[in-house]
Amino acid sequence: IPRCPRPSGISRIRRYEITMRSTPELYARGMNFGVRYAFDAGKCTGSNVRWLGPCSNTWDRFGHVVGCNNFRDHYPYPLVDTEY
């Protein structure tokens, strides 16, 4: 019995190294990454911590962008300091 069972029956995690570029709309605002949204069962479910509106709010303005958390500014999460 695993100490911490993984959701959805996941038994293995694959990691890939990728190269990406931001969309021209996002890059024009001086950004390479957008807001990170949660995906559950293959669907964008938004944020479970802050209400960021539907995922389409970002996609309609900037296209489908790679998202990330800004740990220093706590946006959009985590809400507390982390030790990374």
Secondary structure, DSSP 4 states (H G I P E B T S, - for coil): --SSPPGGG--------------HHHHTTT-S-EE--EEETTEEEE-SSS----THHHHHHH-S--EE-BTTTTBSS-SS----
